[in-house]
């Protein structure tokens, strides 16, 4: 694979933003990790093919979840684990988005508000699905947190992937949804609004929120309640995208979506005179090819926007709920398959063929010369920490 002409690491190396502004510890570690990724700073290894003798020298990856170059292996392993969990039903994609006013609060209270977003959105889906007036079933799903828009502005939202149906109340039958329709989005939106605002008020009363910058006037309870009052009447965005179709389409979607970062290297177009140009999609004012546009930002502003999407340490951005909750998943999926009379199917290619990223024998890799699965590491070169500004490279 050819190296892109411009990478995020190049912008970090060129930018003075990290030197001019004291970064939080997590952001500083992300900058160091991405800058050092696949350089001598992290060491390297030499692979040799046992058949044709081809030698390849590779620099090590940082494996940071915010790095645009280090998501392929994590994505392949995650997909491999998910394939046995998919059911032979129609799948739906529902997006819960925070209003702009709440996003401003979330900017300074990331972990608290993100946890709240996951909890209330999942409770909304489970509650409406259990209602006999709608589906009347116990459903299972997983959600993926994204915090960015195409222009890198802070835009927290969760993408949920949901099978079209669930277990009946007594657990004795599979309750399918209507073809092409899962749950009414207006009902979801209003329950989500009520649950989230109630949780936000509770967090305020328990002293879990901080207010900085232009939000400092909200430190008083009455001012905070007046700030939230219009939001209790506004329509919150819960968007149901067109259904995926079968399990294979779900995996195709997840393969390019689950481990996405704020911006990929292939969207970067240029860095000239302290200005960064990158490609983005304008969903509001464009259709077809017209929605693809180019944005130019000052170098420091670009870095600031990217770093605003660094997640709190050890925060899980992919979570499972209902029938797919970790402690219930194995038993409940087996029950669903039995009710659907469907065996476990192999939906992905065999591991050895899956882009060579997850071979059956992880000690061998595919040789770019002869194509044999015979490349093996013969020499490890340790990291040169003198090339790093900080010695600790964080992968969280």
N, C-alpha and C positions, 0 to 999 in steps of 0.2 A: 504494500500500500504506500503510495506516495505521500510524503509529508506535505501538509497544506502550506501555502506560501506565507500565511500569517497564523500564528497560534495565540491563544490566550496567554500562555507563558511568555511569549515575546512582548506582549503589552505590559505584563507585570514587570518584566526586566527593564523595560524602557521608562515606565512611569515612576514619578517621584511621590506618588500619593501615599504609599506605605511609609515613606520616610518623613513626609511632611505632617502626617496625621497619626497620632498614637492609636493603633488598632487594638480592638479587643483581642484577647488571647486566641480565641478560636479563629477569627478572621486572619490573624497573623500566621497561624499555622497552615491555613488553607493556601495563603499566598506562597509560603515557603514550599509546601508540598507540590503545588502546580508548577512553580518555577523550577524545582529540582527534578521533576518527573522526566524519566528517560534521559538523564544526563549522568555524567560521571559522579555527581554528588551522591547518588543513591547506589552506586556500584553497577556492575554489569556481569554478564555470564556468557560463556562461549559454548555453543552447541555444535556438535559434529554428527554428520550422518553416518550410520554404520554400514550403509550400502555403497554410496558413491563418494564418501569422504568430504562432502561439502561442509564448509565451516561458516558459521554465522555468529557475529558478535552482537549482543543485544543489551541495551541499557535497561535497568530495572525501572518498574513503574512505581508511582507513589501510592496507588490504590485508594486515594482519597475520593470520597463519594461526590465531591464537587468538581472533580477534574474531568474535563471532556474527553480525555484520552484513556481513562481507566474504567469505563463502564462495561466494556464488552464481555469480560469474563463474568462479572457479577450478574449481568443480564442473562447470559447463557445458563449459568447455574440456577438462577431463579426460575427461568422458564422451564428448565428440566424438572424442577420440583413441582411446578404448577400443572404439568400436563396430566398427571394422574388425578387431579382434583376437578377437572372440567367435566361437566355433565352434558349429555346429548340434548340440550335444549337451546332455545333462543337466548341470547345474552343482551343485556341492556347497559347503557352508559349514562349515568346521571351525575351532573356537576353541581356542587354546592359552592356558592361564591359569597364572600363577605362584602357588605357595602363599603364604599370608600371611607366613610367616617369610622367604621370599625377597624378597617385596615390601618388607619392612622394610629389607633390604640394598639393594634397588634404589632406595629413596627417597634414599639418600645417594650412590649410584653410578649415576646414571641412564644416562648414555651407555654406560658399560661393560656394564651389565646388559641394556639394551635391545638393544645390538648382539649380545650373547650370545643373547638370546631369539630374535631374528630368525634368527640363524645356526643354532642347534640345532633350532629348530622346522622350518625349511626342510629341514635335513639329514634330520630324522626322516621327513618326508613323502616326500622323494626316495628314501631308502633302502628304506622299506617298499613303496613303489610299484614299485621295481625288482625286488623279491623275486618269483621265479616262483611262490611259494606264495600270493601275493596278486594283484597286478595284472600284474606282469612287464613293466612299461612305463616309459618316460621321460615324466614328466608336466610340466606347466607351470602356474604359479599366481602369484597375487600376494597380499600380506598387508598389512593395515592395522593399525597399532598404536593402541590406545586405552589410556589410563592411568587411567580413572575408572569408578566405578560410578554408579548413579543418584543416590546420596546424596553424591556428590563425594568419597568416600573414595578413597585411592590404590589402584588395582586394575589393575595392568598385565596386558594380554592382547592377543593378536593374532587378528584375524579373517582367515582365508584363504578365498579364492574359487578353486575348483579345477574345471576341466572333467572330466567323467566319462570318463576314458580317457587314453591317451597313445600315443606311438610305440613299436612293438615294439623289441626289443633290436637287431635289424639295421636298423631304420629303414625297413623296406619295407612296413609295414602299420600300420593304426590298431587299437590294442587297446582295445576298449570295456570299461567296468566293468559289473558286474551292475546291472540296473535298480534304482534306489533305494538302492544300496550302493556305497561307494567303497573304504574301507579300515577294518579293525577298530580301534576307538578304544582298546581296552585295549592292543593291541600298540603303537599310536602313543604312548600315555601312558607305557609303561614304557621305551621307547627314548628318548623325550624326557627323562624323568627322569634316565636314566643319562648321556646326552650333556650335559645342562645342569649336573648336579652335577660332572661331570669338568671342564667348562669353568670353573665357578666356583672349583674348587680350583686350577686352573692360574692363574687371575687372581689369586687370593690369593698363591700362591707367587711370582708376578712383581711383587707389590707394587702391583697395579692397583686394589685396594679400600681404601676408608677406612671407619672405623666411628666413629659419633658417638652421643651420648646413651646410651640404654640398651644399645646394641650395642658400646660400648667394650670390654667384657670379651672380645670375640671377636678382639682383636688378636693373641692367642697362637694358634699353629697348632693345638695340641691342643684348645684351647677351641673353635676354629672347626670342627674336624672333629667334635667331640662335638655341636655345634649342628646340623650337617648330618646326623648319623647317623640320627635318626628319619625324616628326609625321604626317605632312601633306601628306606624300607619303606612309606611312605605312598602312597596312590593320588593321582596328580596329575590334575588336571581337564583332559581333552581332550574337547571336546564337539562332536559332529557334529549340526548342526541339520538339519531336513528339507530335502531338495534343492530348489533353486530351480525346476527345470524348464528351460525353454528360455532362449535368450539375452535375449529381451525382458524376462523376469522378473528376470534378473540386473541389467539396466540400471535397472529400476524400483527395485530394492533399493539399488544403488550410488548412485543419484541422491540418496537421502536419508541416506546413511551414510558415504561416503568422507571428506567434508570436514566432518564433525561436530566441534564443540568440546565442552568439558566440560559446558556448560549453555547452552541457547538462551534468548533473551529471552522467548519465549512461555511458558516454564516459570516465570518469575518472577511472583509474585502480589502481593507487597507489601513495603514497607520502612517499619516503624513502630517508634518508640522503640528504635532500634538493633537491631531484629530483622528478619531477612530471611526471608520465607516463599516457598517454591517447591514446585512439584509434582514428584513422582517416582513411579517404578514400583517396587513391592515384589514382586519375582518369587517370593520364598520364601513369603510369607504372604498371597497374594492371587490371585484368579482373575477374569477378565473385568474389569468396572469396579471391582471391589473392590481390585485391585492398584494403582490410582491413588490416591495418598495425598499429604498435605501435610506438609512438614517445616519447622520453624522453627529457624534458627540465629542466634547473635549475629553482628552485622555483621562484626566482625573475623575470626571463625571462618569465615564464608562466604568472605571474601576470601582467607584463608589456604588454604582447601581448593582454591579455584579456581586460585590461583597455583602450587599444588603440581603442577599438570598442564602447566605451561609446559615445552616440550621444549628440549633443548640446542640451541644455535645450529647452523643448517645440518644438523640431523638429519633424515633422510628417513623419514617415517612410513609411506609407501607404497612397497613394494619388490616386485620381480619376480624369479622364480626358475625354474629348469629351462628348459623350452621358451620361456618368456616372458622370460627374462633379456635385458637390453637388447642385448647384442652378438649374440644368436642369434635374436631374436624374428622378424625379417622373413623370414629363410630358413625357419625351422622352421614358422611359421604357414602359409607358402605350401605347404610339403610336407604339412602336416596337411589343408589344404583340398583339395589334389589327391587325397589318399587318401580323403577323405570325399566327393569329387566335389561340392563345394559352392562356388559363387561368393561373392564378398564381397557382403554385403547391407547395405542402408541400414536400420538398426534404430532410429535416432533421427529426429525431424523434421528438415527442412531447417534449416540454421543460422539463416536469417532469421526462422524461426517459433519458435525455441527460446527462449521467454520474453524475446525481444529482447536477450538478454545476449551473444550471439555472432553478430551479424548478418554477412551475407556481405560487406558494405562497412562496416567498423568505424567509418568517419567519419560514418555516419548512424544515427539511432536512431528508434524509432517514436514518433510524436506522440500524446500522450494526448488531444488535442483532436479531430483529424480521423482519426487512425489511420494516416496515411501514414508511410512510412519516409523521412521528410524532415527530422527534427530534426538540426540541425548546430550544433556549438559555434561561437559568434561572439565570445565574450569569456572570457578566463581571468583570475581574480583570484588573485594570489599568496598563499601562506600567511602568516598573522600569527603568527610564532614567539613573540611576546611573550605569547601566550595559553597557551604550553606551558611546563611546568616544566623540561623538557629539550628541547634542539633536535633531537636525533636520534630519529626515529620508525622503529623497526626493524620490518621486514615478515617476518622469518624466523620 
